[in-house]
Amino acid sequence: MDKDRIQGSVKQATGAVKEVAGKIIGDAKLVAEGKQDKAVGKVQNAVGGLKDALKG
């Protein structure tokens, strides 16, 4: 498993936590950060998947 997949998954999870926390406390900036982290993590995870596919 490529390290980008692992890091991407961690970013997605972190983003989800930030998004939920932001909604709970009413912090729009935290919600936006969470959504951004989730998107970045999704892309990074996809890149890692592509690397894995190319390796074999």
PyMOL Python script that loads the backbone (N, CA, C, O; Angstrom):
from pymol import cmd

cmd.read_pdbstr("""\
ATOM      1  N   MET A   1       0.847  -1.175   0.000  1.00  0.00           N
ATOM      2  CA  MET A   1       0.000   0.000   0.000  1.00  0.00           C
ATOM      3  C   MET A   1       0.891   1.236   0.000  1.00  0.00           C
ATOM      4  O   MET A   1       1.826   1.343   0.794  1.00  0.00           O
ATOM      5  N   ASP A   2       0.593   2.151  -0.885  1.00  0.00           N
ATOM      6  CA  ASP A   2       1.376   3.368  -1.039  1.00  0.00           C
ATOM      7  C   ASP A   2       1.126   4.323   0.131  1.00  0.00           C
ATOM      8  O   ASP A   2       0.015   4.393   0.659  1.00  0.00           O
ATOM      9  N   LYS A   3       2.165   5.055   0.529  1.00  0.00           N
ATOM     10  CA  LYS A   3       2.015   5.976   1.662  1.00  0.00           C
ATOM     11  C   LYS A   3       1.021   7.094   1.355  1.00  0.00           C
ATOM     12  O   LYS A   3       0.416   7.643   2.275  1.00  0.00           O
ATOM     13  N   ASP A   4       0.841   7.444   0.076  1.00  0.00           N
ATOM     14  CA  ASP A   4      -0.148   8.464  -0.270  1.00  0.00           C
ATOM     15  C   ASP A   4      -1.563   7.997   0.073  1.00  0.00           C
ATOM     16  O   ASP A   4      -2.409   8.800   0.464  1.00  0.00           O
ATOM     17  N   ARG A   5      -1.810   6.711  -0.073  1.00  0.00           N
ATOM     18  CA  ARG A   5      -3.136   6.175   0.274  1.00  0.00           C
ATOM     19  C   ARG A   5      -3.381   6.310   1.769  1.00  0.00           C
ATOM     20  O   ARG A   5      -4.473   6.681   2.200  1.00  0.00           O
ATOM     21  N   ILE A   6      -2.363   6.008   2.550  1.00  0.00           N
ATOM     22  CA  ILE A   6      -2.491   6.091   4.007  1.00  0.00           C
ATOM     23  C   ILE A   6      -2.678   7.539   4.437  1.00  0.00           C
ATOM     24  O   ILE A   6      -3.586   7.855   5.206  1.00  0.00           O
ATOM     25  N   GLN A   7      -1.809   8.423   3.934  1.00  0.00           N
ATOM     26  CA  GLN A   7      -1.906   9.833   4.298  1.00  0.00           C
ATOM     27  C   GLN A   7      -3.225  10.436   3.825  1.00  0.00           C
ATOM     28  O   GLN A   7      -3.822  11.260   4.518  1.00  0.00           O
ATOM     29  N   GLY A   8      -3.672  10.026   2.653  1.00  0.00           N
ATOM     30  CA  GLY A   8      -4.940  10.520   2.132  1.00  0.00           C
ATOM     31  C   GLY A   8      -6.107  10.106   3.008  1.00  0.00           C
ATOM     32  O   GLY A   8      -7.016  10.896   3.264  1.00  0.00           O
ATOM     33  N   SER A   9      -6.077   8.876   3.461  1.00  0.00           N
ATOM     34  CA  SER A   9      -7.140   8.384   4.343  1.00  0.00           C
ATOM     35  C   SER A   9      -7.146   9.138   5.669  1.00  0.00           C
ATOM     36  O   SER A   9      -8.205   9.462   6.205  1.00  0.00           O
ATOM     37  N   VAL A  10      -5.957   9.410   6.188  1.00  0.00           N
ATOM     38  CA  VAL A  10      -5.851  10.164   7.440  1.00  0.00           C
ATOM     39  C   VAL A  10      -6.400  11.579   7.247  1.00  0.00           C
ATOM     40  O   VAL A  10      -7.123  12.085   8.105  1.00  0.00           O
ATOM     41  N   LYS A  11      -6.062  12.216   6.126  1.00  0.00           N
ATOM     42  CA  LYS A  11      -6.565  13.568   5.860  1.00  0.00           C
ATOM     43  C   LYS A  11      -8.081  13.574   5.719  1.00  0.00           C
ATOM     44  O   LYS A  11      -8.750  14.492   6.192  1.00  0.00           O
ATOM     45  N   GLN A  12      -8.620  12.548   5.068  1.00  0.00           N
ATOM     46  CA  GLN A  12     -10.068  12.462   4.925  1.00  0.00           C
ATOM     47  C   GLN A  12     -10.733  12.336   6.296  1.00  0.00           C
ATOM     48  O   GLN A  12     -11.737  12.995   6.564  1.00  0.00           O
ATOM     49  N   ALA A  13     -10.181  11.503   7.150  1.00  0.00           N
ATOM     50  CA  ALA A  13     -10.746  11.315   8.486  1.00  0.00           C
ATOM     51  C   ALA A  13     -10.634  12.594   9.313  1.00  0.00           C
ATOM     52  O   ALA A  13     -11.576  12.979  10.005  1.00  0.00           O
ATOM     53  N   THR A  14      -9.480  13.243   9.234  1.00  0.00           N
ATOM     54  CA  THR A  14      -9.280  14.500   9.950  1.00  0.00           C
ATOM     55  C   THR A  14     -10.269  15.548   9.465  1.00  0.00           C
ATOM     56  O   THR A  14     -10.853  16.284  10.261  1.00  0.00           O
ATOM     57  N   GLY A  15     -10.448  15.607   8.162  1.00  0.00           N
ATOM     58  CA  GLY A  15     -11.392  16.560   7.586  1.00  0.00           C
ATOM     59  C   GLY A  15     -12.809  16.302   8.043  1.00  0.00           C
ATOM     60  O   GLY A  15     -13.553  17.240   8.327  1.00  0.00           O
ATOM     61  N   ALA A  16     -13.191  15.040   8.115  1.00  0.00           N
ATOM     62  CA  ALA A  16     -14.538  14.695   8.564  1.00  0.00           C
ATOM     63  C   ALA A  16     -14.754  15.133  10.012  1.00  0.00           C
ATOM     64  O   ALA A  16     -15.815  15.655  10.356  1.00  0.00           O
ATOM     65  N   VAL A  17     -13.753  14.921  10.849  1.00  0.00           N
ATOM     66  CA  VAL A  17     -13.850  15.329  12.253  1.00  0.00           C
ATOM     67  C   VAL A  17     -13.968  16.847  12.353  1.00  0.00           C
ATOM     68  O   VAL A  17     -14.804  17.359  13.098  1.00  0.00           O
ATOM     69  N   LYS A  18     -13.133  17.566  11.603  1.00  0.00           N
ATOM     70  CA  LYS A  18     -13.192  19.032  11.618  1.00  0.00           C
ATOM     71  C   LYS A  18     -14.555  19.529  11.159  1.00  0.00           C
ATOM     72  O   LYS A  18     -15.122  20.448  11.749  1.00  0.00           O
ATOM     73  N   GLU A  19     -15.073  18.914  10.104  1.00  0.00           N
ATOM     74  CA  GLU A  19     -16.356  19.339   9.556  1.00  0.00           C
ATOM     75  C   GLU A  19     -17.477  19.156  10.583  1.00  0.00           C
ATOM     76  O   GLU A  19     -18.292  20.056  10.786  1.00  0.00           O
ATOM     77  N   VAL A  20     -17.512  18.004  11.219  1.00  0.00           N
ATOM     78  CA  VAL A  20     -18.548  17.735  12.222  1.00  0.00           C
ATOM     79  C   VAL A  20     -18.380  18.662  13.422  1.00  0.00           C
ATOM     80  O   VAL A  20     -19.359  19.215  13.923  1.00  0.00           O
ATOM     81  N   ALA A  21     -17.146  18.831  13.882  1.00  0.00           N
ATOM     82  CA  ALA A  21     -16.898  19.716  15.020  1.00  0.00           C
ATOM     83  C   ALA A  21     -17.318  21.143  14.692  1.00  0.00           C
ATOM     84  O   ALA A  21     -17.915  21.827  15.524  1.00  0.00           O
ATOM     85  N   GLY A  22     -17.009  21.586  13.486  1.00  0.00           N
ATOM     86  CA  GLY A  22     -17.395  22.929  13.072  1.00  0.00           C
ATOM     87  C   GLY A  22     -18.897  23.107  13.047  1.00  0.00           C
ATOM     88  O   GLY A  22     -19.408  24.157  13.437  1.00  0.00           O
ATOM     89  N   LYS A  23     -19.611  22.087  12.591  1.00  0.00           N
ATOM     90  CA  LYS A  23     -21.078  22.154  12.571  1.00  0.00           C
ATOM     91  C   LYS A  23     -21.636  22.193  13.986  1.00  0.00           C
ATOM     92  O   LYS A  23     -22.588  22.923  14.263  1.00  0.00           O
ATOM     93  N   ILE A  24     -21.045  21.411  14.880  1.00  0.00           N
ATOM     94  CA  ILE A  24     -21.530  21.346  16.261  1.00  0.00           C
ATOM     95  C   ILE A  24     -21.344  22.680  16.969  1.00  0.00           C
ATOM     96  O   ILE A  24     -22.242  23.147  17.669  1.00  0.00           O
ATOM     97  N   ILE A  25     -20.168  23.296  16.788  1.00  0.00           N
ATOM     98  CA  ILE A  25     -19.902  24.549  17.504  1.00  0.00           C
ATOM     99  C   ILE A  25     -20.277  25.785  16.691  1.00  0.00           C
ATOM    100  O   ILE A  25     -20.146  26.910  17.172  1.00  0.00           O
ATOM    101  N   GLY A  26     -20.739  25.576  15.472  1.00  0.00           N
ATOM    102  CA  GLY A  26     -21.171  26.700  14.643  1.00  0.00           C
ATOM    103  C   GLY A  26     -20.025  27.513  14.068  1.00  0.00           C
ATOM    104  O   GLY A  26     -20.144  28.727  13.906  1.00  0.00           O
ATOM    105  N   ASP A  27     -18.919  26.857  13.759  1.00  0.00           N
ATOM    106  CA  ASP A  27     -17.748  27.533  13.201  1.00  0.00           C
ATOM    107  C   ASP A  27     -17.645  27.224  11.708  1.00  0.00           C
ATOM    108  O   ASP A  27     -17.182  26.154  11.314  1.00  0.00           O
ATOM    109  N   ALA A  28     -18.084  28.176  10.888  1.00  0.00           N
ATOM    110  CA  ALA A  28     -18.108  27.975   9.435  1.00  0.00           C
ATOM    111  C   ALA A  28     -16.701  27.772   8.873  1.00  0.00           C
ATOM    112  O   ALA A  28     -16.517  27.021   7.915  1.00  0.00           O
ATOM    113  N   LYS A  29     -15.711  28.440   9.465  1.00  0.00           N
ATOM    114  CA  LYS A  29     -14.333  28.298   8.987  1.00  0.00           C
ATOM    115  C   LYS A  29     -13.836  26.865   9.201  1.00  0.00           C
ATOM    116  O   LYS A  29     -13.173  26.297   8.333  1.00  0.00           O
ATOM    117  N   LEU A  30     -14.155  26.296  10.342  1.00  0.00           N
ATOM    118  CA  LEU A  30     -13.738  24.927  10.642  1.00  0.00           C
ATOM    119  C   LEU A  30     -14.438  23.933   9.714  1.00  0.00           C
ATOM    120  O   LEU A  30     -13.836  22.950   9.283  1.00  0.00           O
ATOM    121  N   VAL A  31     -15.699  24.191   9.411  1.00  0.00           N
ATOM    122  CA  VAL A  31     -16.432  23.341   8.466  1.00  0.00           C
ATOM    123  C   VAL A  31     -15.755  23.388   7.100  1.00  0.00           C
ATOM    124  O   VAL A  31     -15.562  22.354   6.461  1.00  0.00           O
ATOM    125  N   ALA A  32     -15.394  24.593   6.656  1.00  0.00           N
ATOM    126  CA  ALA A  32     -14.737  24.752   5.355  1.00  0.00           C
ATOM    127  C   ALA A  32     -13.377  24.055   5.335  1.00  0.00           C
ATOM    128  O   ALA A  32     -13.024  23.405   4.351  1.00  0.00           O
ATOM    129  N   GLU A  33     -12.619  24.191   6.419  1.00  0.00           N
ATOM    130  CA  GLU A  33     -11.321  23.508   6.511  1.00  0.00           C
ATOM    131  C   GLU A  33     -11.509  21.996   6.436  1.00  0.00           C
ATOM    132  O   GLU A  33     -10.742  21.297   5.774  1.00  0.00           O
ATOM    133  N   GLY A  34     -12.523  21.509   7.110  1.00  0.00           N
ATOM    134  CA  GLY A  34     -12.799  20.081   7.095  1.00  0.00           C
ATOM    135  C   GLY A  34     -13.128  19.582   5.700  1.00  0.00           C
ATOM    136  O   GLY A  34     -12.639  18.535   5.277  1.00  0.00           O
ATOM    137  N   LYS A  35     -13.956  20.332   4.988  1.00  0.00           N
ATOM    138  CA  LYS A  35     -14.316  19.947   3.622  1.00  0.00           C
ATOM    139  C   LYS A  35     -13.087  19.965   2.716  1.00  0.00           C
ATOM    140  O   LYS A  35     -12.920  19.092   1.865  1.00  0.00           O
ATOM    141  N   GLN A  36     -12.233  20.968   2.907  1.00  0.00           N
ATOM    142  CA  GLN A  36     -11.015  21.060   2.103  1.00  0.00           C
ATOM    143  C   GLN A  36     -10.086  19.882   2.404  1.00  0.00           C
ATOM    144  O   GLN A  36      -9.538  19.270   1.487  1.00  0.00           O
ATOM    145  N   ASP A  37      -9.912  19.570   3.679  1.00  0.00           N
ATOM    146  CA  ASP A  37      -9.053  18.443   4.058  1.00  0.00           C
ATOM    147  C   ASP A  37      -9.579  17.133   3.471  1.00  0.00           C
ATOM    148  O   ASP A  37      -8.805  16.299   2.999  1.00  0.00           O
ATOM    149  N   LYS A  38     -10.899  16.962   3.504  1.00  0.00           N
ATOM    150  CA  LYS A  38     -11.488  15.746   2.936  1.00  0.00           C
ATOM    151  C   LYS A  38     -11.218  15.655   1.439  1.00  0.00           C
ATOM    152  O   LYS A  38     -10.895  14.583   0.927  1.00  0.00           O
ATOM    153  N   ALA A  39     -11.349  16.774   0.740  1.00  0.00           N
ATOM    154  CA  ALA A  39     -11.118  16.777  -0.710  1.00  0.00           C
ATOM    155  C   ALA A  39      -9.656  16.476  -1.032  1.00  0.00           C
ATOM    156  O   ALA A  39      -9.363  15.686  -1.929  1.00  0.00           O
ATOM    157  N   VAL A  40      -8.747  17.106  -0.300  1.00  0.00           N
ATOM    158  CA  VAL A  40      -7.315  16.868  -0.517  1.00  0.00           C
ATOM    159  C   VAL A  40      -6.980  15.408  -0.219  1.00  0.00           C
ATOM    160  O   VAL A  40      -6.224  14.776  -0.957  1.00  0.00           O
ATOM    161  N   GLY A  41      -7.538  14.884   0.847  1.00  0.00           N
ATOM    162  CA  GLY A  41      -7.298  13.490   1.201  1.00  0.00           C
ATOM    163  C   GLY A  41      -7.819  12.527   0.153  1.00  0.00           C
ATOM    164  O   GLY A  41      -7.192  11.508  -0.136  1.00  0.00           O
ATOM    165  N   LYS A  42      -8.967  12.854  -0.413  1.00  0.00           N
ATOM    166  CA  LYS A  42      -9.550  11.995  -1.449  1.00  0.00           C
ATOM    167  C   LYS A  42      -8.643  11.942  -2.676  1.00  0.00           C
ATOM    168  O   LYS A  42      -8.419  10.876  -3.250  1.00  0.00           O
ATOM    169  N   VAL A  43      -8.127  13.105  -3.071  1.00  0.00           N
ATOM    170  CA  VAL A  43      -7.229  13.162  -4.225  1.00  0.00           C
ATOM    171  C   VAL A  43      -5.938  12.403  -3.922  1.00  0.00           C
ATOM    172  O   VAL A  43      -5.460  11.626  -4.748  1.00  0.00           O
ATOM    173  N   GLN A  44      -5.381  12.631  -2.742  1.00  0.00           N
ATOM    174  CA  GLN A  44      -4.128  11.964  -2.379  1.00  0.00           C
ATOM    175  C   GLN A  44      -4.322  10.445  -2.327  1.00  0.00           C
ATOM    176  O   GLN A  44      -3.447   9.688  -2.747  1.00  0.00           O
ATOM    177  N   ASN A  45      -5.453  10.016  -1.817  1.00  0.00           N
ATOM    178  CA  ASN A  45      -5.754   8.588  -1.772  1.00  0.00           C
ATOM    179  C   ASN A  45      -5.854   8.019  -3.184  1.00  0.00           C
ATOM    180  O   ASN A  45      -5.371   6.918  -3.447  1.00  0.00           O
ATOM    181  N   ALA A  46      -6.474   8.761  -4.086  1.00  0.00           N
ATOM    182  CA  ALA A  46      -6.598   8.316  -5.478  1.00  0.00           C
ATOM    183  C   ALA A  46      -5.229   8.217  -6.151  1.00  0.00           C
ATOM    184  O   ALA A  46      -4.969   7.281  -6.907  1.00  0.00           O
ATOM    185  N   VAL A  47      -4.359   9.185  -5.874  1.00  0.00           N
ATOM    186  CA  VAL A  47      -3.000   9.155  -6.427  1.00  0.00           C
ATOM    187  C   VAL A  47      -2.269   7.909  -5.922  1.00  0.00           C
ATOM    188  O   VAL A  47      -1.589   7.224  -6.686  1.00  0.00           O
ATOM    189  N   GLY A  48      -2.417   7.631  -4.644  1.00  0.00           N
ATOM    190  CA  GLY A  48      -1.794   6.435  -4.083  1.00  0.00           C
ATOM    191  C   GLY A  48      -2.334   5.164  -4.718  1.00  0.00           C
ATOM    192  O   GLY A  48      -1.584   4.220  -4.965  1.00  0.00           O
ATOM    193  N   GLY A  49      -3.631   5.141  -4.982  1.00  0.00           N
ATOM    194  CA  GLY A  49      -4.231   3.986  -5.641  1.00  0.00           C
ATOM    195  C   GLY A  49      -3.690   3.799  -7.043  1.00  0.00           C
ATOM    196  O   GLY A  49      -3.451   2.675  -7.483  1.00  0.00           O
ATOM    197  N   LEU A  50      -3.499   4.897  -7.737  1.00  0.00           N
ATOM    198  CA  LEU A  50      -2.932   4.837  -9.087  1.00  0.00           C
ATOM    199  C   LEU A  50      -1.500   4.312  -9.044  1.00  0.00           C
ATOM    200  O   LEU A  50      -1.106   3.489  -9.870  1.00  0.00           O
ATOM    201  N   LYS A  51      -0.730   4.793  -8.077  1.00  0.00           N
ATOM    202  CA  LYS A  51       0.649   4.308  -7.926  1.00  0.00           C
ATOM    203  C   LYS A  51       0.660   2.804  -7.648  1.00  0.00           C
ATOM    204  O   LYS A  51       1.468   2.063  -8.208  1.00  0.00           O
ATOM    205  N   ASP A  52      -0.251   2.365  -6.773  1.00  0.00           N
ATOM    206  CA  ASP A  52      -0.338   0.933  -6.476  1.00  0.00           C
ATOM    207  C   ASP A  52      -0.679   0.134  -7.728  1.00  0.00           C
ATOM    208  O   ASP A  52      -0.110  -0.930  -7.969  1.00  0.00           O
ATOM    209  N   ALA A  53      -1.609   0.652  -8.519  1.00  0.00           N
ATOM    210  CA  ALA A  53      -2.025  -0.046  -9.734  1.00  0.00           C
ATOM    211  C   ALA A  53      -0.876  -0.142 -10.739  1.00  0.00           C
ATOM    212  O   ALA A  53      -0.731  -1.151 -11.429  1.00  0.00           O
ATOM    213  N   LEU A  54      -0.067   0.907 -10.817  1.00  0.00           N
ATOM    214  CA  LEU A  54       1.048   0.913 -11.756  1.00  0.00           C
ATOM    215  C   LEU A  54       2.182  -0.013 -11.315  1.00  0.00           C
ATOM    216  O   LEU A  54       2.927  -0.537 -12.144  1.00  0.00           O
ATOM    217  N   LYS A  55       2.302  -0.205 -10.003  1.00  0.00           N
ATOM    218  CA  LYS A  55       3.360  -1.076  -9.484  1.00  0.00           C
ATOM    219  C   LYS A  55       3.077  -2.546  -9.770  1.00  0.00           C
ATOM    220  O   LYS A  55       4.003  -3.346  -9.901  1.00  0.00           O
ATOM    221  N   GLY A  56       1.837  -2.889  -9.862  1.00  0.00           N
ATOM    222  CA  GLY A  56       1.597  -4.305 -10.116  1.00  0.00           C
ATOM    223  C   GLY A  56       0.268  -4.682  -9.733  1.00  0.00           C
ATOM    224  O   GLY A  56      -0.109  -5.845  -9.877  1.00  0.00           O
TER     225      GLY A  56
END
""", "prot")
cmd.dss("prot")
cmd.show_as("cartoon", "prot")
cmd.util.cbc("prot")
cmd.orient("prot")
